C-alpha cells in the first residue's frame, strides 16, 4: 500500500532557512531563523506563488538588490510572486514599492507576506498585465520573469525609470541573453553588471 502524501503541505519540507548575499536570510514563516544583529530576515509563506529564494534567478536578484539598492529608492516589482523581492528592497532601505502580477494567487500571497514583514504600508500590489497603467517614476525596477516578457516590457520600463535608474532582470536563459540585452539597448539602457548560475543569467542595466 502506498501512503498518500498531501503535496500541498509536503513541499514545506524542502523550504528551509537560507542565507543569500551578505545580510539577507530567507526564512519560512513556520521556522525560526538563525540571524545575526545585522542580518535582514525575510519571513515568507509563498503558498503557490513563485519566490522562496531557492531558485538561482531569485537568489541573483536578491544579491543585486542588496548591492545596488539605495535608501529612499522607489521600486517597481514586475511579476511580484511571493513578494520576496519587494520585501527585500523595502527592508534594505527602499522608501516605496509598487508591485504587479498577472496571477491573483501571487497578488494575495505578496500582500500577506508584505504585511507579515511589516512592509504592507509601504507597498501597493496590483493585479495587472504589463505596466502601462502605472504613471509613477522609479529609481529601480526588478523583474524575475521570462525573457520574452522582459523584451516586450523594455520600452515601458524605460518610460517609468528615472534618468540613471536601474533595472534588475532575471529569469533570463543564456540562449536568450543577447536578445534581452538588445531590447534593453534599444530602450536606452546600458549594461552594468552580469551574474550567471547554471543556465540562468541576471543582469543589471542602467538608463
PEWOGI-V330403 format. One record per helix or strand of 3 or more residues. SS is the DSSP state (helix for helix, strand for strand). FROM is the first residue (numbers start at 1). TO is the last residue. If there is no record, write none. Layout:
BEGIN
ss=(SS & SS)
from=(FROM & FROM)
to=(TO & TO)
END
This chain:
BEGIN
ss=(helix & strand & strand & strand & helix & strand & helix & strand & helix & helix & strand & strand & helix & strand & helix & strand & strand)
from=(7 & 18 & 24 & 40 & 56 & 74 & 84 & 96 & 104 & 120 & 123 & 138 & 147 & 161 & 174 & 190 & 200)
to=(14 & 20 & 28 & 44 & 68 & 78 & 91 & 101 & 116 & 122 & 127 & 144 & 159 & 173 & 186 & 197 & 206)
END
